[in-house]
Structures are given as structure tokens and as C-alpha cells.
């Protein structure tokens, strides 16, 4: 009887030979591990791709260009040129009319006629303001008490009253002399403007401040070019 045969067993149960049966290590666990790693890698790639697509549709590339302070390149469809390529400078057009500068379109105080009316109980206010506006270069017309429709009925600093066709720039120039004005129109046909002084009016701006405001109005600071 062989040493491999358990006691009490013989016959057909007898084990012969000196070699033990060898069990091979199952390979299924290794395949499962590789499959899990591959799935994790595939999901990571899909997630990264999804983030990139969302960034594109939300304009993420434009935000990065804006953060870098660079304008977004653009190219006309079918031009066959790379985006952002510099165009050759065209020759100036001799027939082109230069656009008017803000200073050229702004009327000077001497071109504005102002009628000064007092809607407050303060005596002599219209004359004092009219004299000061005249010193500052404005043309002063009528001076006196406000019409009955406005007398003691202007709670603010004052009202600028003019024709619907009056140059809006004239209102802006006059508004540099005092704050808190409102604007109204009536049926007049002339270009003169009524300055009706209200209860909140104290005095005109100091001339230095008014001149500074007028300079800024005539030469506005250009708005920086926006980046995309």
C-alpha cells in the first residue's frame, strides 16, 4: 500500500505513485482586478472630457483670454486666415469726414442764453445768480420771480426748462454750475433755457469746481476697450 493511501482504504481507492496533485492558482481574480482598473481609467477619461466640453460651451476659453488680458481672436468665415492674424493697414480715405470730437459738439457758455427765475422766498436770489452766471460767460436773459405755476413749488435745487428742440448738450453745460437740477420742456420755440431756482438751492458751485466739471464734460475719458 502506498503512503498516499489513507488507512483502511484499498482496492479501487488505492492511490499509487509518489507525486501529490498540484492545484493551479485561479486566474479569475487577476482578470477582475485588471477589469476594475480599466473601468476606473475609462471613467476618469470620460469625466475629464465632459469637463472640457462644459468649459467650451460655457465660454471657458474666453474667460482665460480675458484673465490674460488678451482680446479674443476672430476671423471672418471662409477667410482662410488664422484667427487673430493682423490685417494690413488700409490707406486713408481722402473723402472720409472726420468725426466731431466731444469738445467740438459741446456749446460754449457764451452760446447759451439763460433766464433766471426765483421760486423761493429769498429776495434778490435770481439777480445774484444771474450776475454770477454772466461772470462765468453765460448770456443771461430775463431775471425775476418764477411764474405762478412754479413759485414756491420747486422743492429741489432747481429746474431747467426749455424747448423740446433745445440742444441737450446745453442743459449739460448749464448743469455743471449747480447740482440737483431736474429737466422739463414746454411749448416755447426759442433755444433759451429757464433756470428756476428751488427751495433746496444754496449757491452755485465754486467757479473752480464748475470749470473742472465743464472740462471733464468737454473731454470725457475714453472707455477702455473691453476684452472678451
C-alpha positions in Angstrom: 0.0 0.0 0.0 1.2 3.4 -0.9 1.9 6.1 1.7 -0.7 8.2 -0.1 -3.5 5.7 0.6 -5.4 6.5 3.8 -5.6 3.7 6.4 -8.5 1.3 5.9 -8.8 2.2 2.2 -7.7 -0.1 -0.5 -8.8 -1.5 -3.7 -10.1 1.0 -6.1 -9.4 3.8 -3.6 -5.8 3.0 -3.5 -3.6 5.9 -4.5 -0.4 4.9 -6.3 2.6 6.9 -7.1 4.8 9.4 -5.2 3.5 12.7 -6.7 1.0 14.9 -5.0 -1.7 16.5 -7.1 -0.8 20.2 -7.7 -3.6 22.8 -7.7 -3.1 25.7 -10.1 -3.9 29.2 -8.7 -7.1 30.6 -10.1 -6.6 33.4 -12.6 -10.1 34.9 -12.3 -9.1 37.3 -9.5 -6.3 38.8 -11.6 -8.7 39.4 -14.5 -11.2 41.1 -12.2 -8.5 43.4 -10.8 -7.4 44.4 -14.4 -11.0 44.9 -15.4 -11.7 47.2 -12.4 -8.6 49.3 -13.1 -9.5 49.6 -16.8 -13.1 50.8 -15.8 -11.7 53.4 -13.4 -9.3 54.7 -16.0 -12.1 54.9 -18.6 -14.4 56.7 -16.2 -11.6 59.2 -15.4 -11.1 59.9 -19.1 -14.8 60.3 -19.7 -15.1 62.7 -16.8 -12.2 64.9 -18.0 -13.7 65.0 -21.5 -17.0 66.1 -20.1 -15.4 68.9 -18.1 -13.6 70.1 -21.2 -16.8 70.1 -23.2 -18.7 72.0 -20.5 -15.9 74.6 -20.3 -16.0 75.1 -24.0 -19.8 75.6 -24.1 -19.7 78.0 -21.1 -17.0 80.1 -22.7 -14.2 79.0 -20.5 -11.7 79.7 -23.3 -12.9 83.3 -23.5 -12.6 83.7 -19.7 -9.0 82.5 -19.8 -8.2 85.0 -22.6 -9.8 87.8 -20.5 -7.8 86.8 -17.5 -4.7 87.0 -19.5 -5.7 90.5 -20.7 -5.7 89.4 -24.4 -8.6 90.1 -26.8 -10.3 87.0 -28.3 -9.0 86.3 -31.8 -11.6 86.4 -34.5 -11.6 85.6 -38.2 -14.3 86.0 -40.8 -15.8 82.8 -42.1 -14.2 81.5 -45.2 -11.3 83.9 -45.0 -8.8 81.1 -45.0 -6.6 83.1 -42.5 -5.8 82.2 -39.0 -7.8 83.8 -36.2 -6.1 86.8 -34.8 -3.9 87.5 -37.8 -3.2 91.2 -38.2 -4.8 92.8 -41.2 -2.8 95.1 -43.4 -3.4 98.7 -42.7 -5.6 100.2 -45.4 -4.8 103.5 -47.0 -6.7 106.5 -45.5 -9.8 107.5 -47.4 -9.3 111.1 -48.7 -13.1 111.5 -48.8 -13.8 110.4 -45.3 -15.2 113.1 -43.0 -13.5 113.1 -39.5 -16.0 112.5 -36.7 -16.6 115.5 -34.5 -14.9 115.4 -31.1 -17.0 115.9 -27.9 -15.4 119.3 -27.3 -16.4 120.5 -30.8 -20.0 119.4 -30.3 -20.3 121.0 -26.9 -21.7 124.6 -26.9 -19.7 127.2 -25.1 -21.3 129.1 -22.2 -21.4 132.2 -24.4 -23.8 130.4 -26.8 -26.3 129.6 -24.1 -29.0 132.1 -23.0 -30.2 131.6 -19.5 -33.3 133.1 -17.9 -33.0 133.1 -14.1 -36.2 132.9 -12.0 -36.5 132.7 -8.3 -39.2 130.3 -6.9 -38.0 130.8 -3.3 -38.9 133.4 -0.6 -35.3 134.7 -0.7 -35.3 138.2 -2.1 -32.8 139.1 -4.8 -31.7 135.5 -5.4 -32.4 135.5 -9.1 -30.3 138.7 -9.6 -27.4 137.4 -7.6 -27.3 134.1 -9.5 -27.8 135.8 -12.9 -24.8 138.2 -12.2 -22.6 135.2 -11.3 -23.6 133.2 -14.4 -22.8 136.3 -16.5 -19.4 136.5 -15.0 -18.9 132.9 -15.9 -19.6 133.6 -19.6 -23.2 132.7 -19.9 -25.7 135.0 -21.7 -28.3 136.0 -19.1 -31.7 137.0 -20.4 -34.7 137.6 -18.1 -34.2 137.8 -14.4 -37.0 137.9 -11.8 -39.6 135.9 -9.8 -40.8 132.5 -11.1 -44.1 132.2 -12.9 -47.1 131.3 -10.7 -47.0 127.7 -11.7 -43.5 127.3 -10.2 -43.5 130.0 -7.4 -42.7 128.2 -4.1 -43.4 124.9 -5.8 -39.9 123.7 -6.6 -38.6 121.6 -3.7 -35.2 120.7 -5.2 -32.3 122.9 -6.2 -33.9 124.0 -9.4 -35.4 123.2 -12.8 -34.0 123.6 -16.3 -37.0 124.4 -18.6 -36.6 124.6 -22.3 -37.9 123.7 -25.7 -38.1 120.1 -26.8 -35.7 121.0 -29.6 -33.2 122.6 -27.3 -29.7 121.1 -27.7 -29.3 118.6 -24.8 -25.7 119.5 -24.6 -26.7 123.0 -23.5 -28.5 121.5 -20.5 -25.4 119.6 -19.6 -23.2 122.7 -19.7 -25.5 124.6 -17.5 -25.8 121.7 -15.1 -22.1 121.9 -14.4 -22.8 125.1 -12.4 -25.0 123.6 -9.8 -26.2 120.2 -8.6 -29.6 118.7 -8.1 -31.3 120.0 -11.2 -34.2 118.4 -13.0 -35.2 119.0 -16.6 -38.5 119.8 -18.2 -39.8 121.1 -21.5 -42.6 123.4 -22.5 -44.1 124.8 -25.8 -41.5 127.6 -26.4 -39.8 127.8 -29.8 -36.6 129.6 -28.8 -33.3 128.0 -27.7 -33.1 129.9 -24.4 -33.3 127.9 -21.1 -35.1 128.9 -17.9 -33.2 128.2 -14.6 -35.9 128.2 -11.9 -34.2 128.2 -8.5 -35.9 125.9 -5.9 -36.1 125.7 -2.1 -33.0 123.5 -1.8 -30.8 125.9 -3.7 -28.0 127.3 -1.7 -25.4 128.7 -4.1 -23.7 127.9 -7.4 -20.7 125.6 -7.4 -17.4 127.4 -6.7 -16.1 128.5 -10.1 -13.1 126.2 -9.9 -15.3 123.2 -9.4 -17.6 124.2 -12.1 -14.7 124.8 -14.6 -13.4 121.4 -13.7 -16.7 119.7 -14.3 -17.0 121.6 -17.6 -13.6 120.4 -18.7 -14.4 116.8 -17.9 -17.7 117.2 -19.8 -15.8 118.6 -22.9 -13.1 116.0 -22.7 -14.5 112.7 -21.4 -12.1 109.9 -20.5 -12.4 107.2 -23.2 -13.8 103.9 -22.1 -11.1 101.2 -22.1 -11.6 98.5 -24.8 -13.3 95.5 -23.4 -11.7 92.1 -23.5 -13.7 89.0 -24.2 
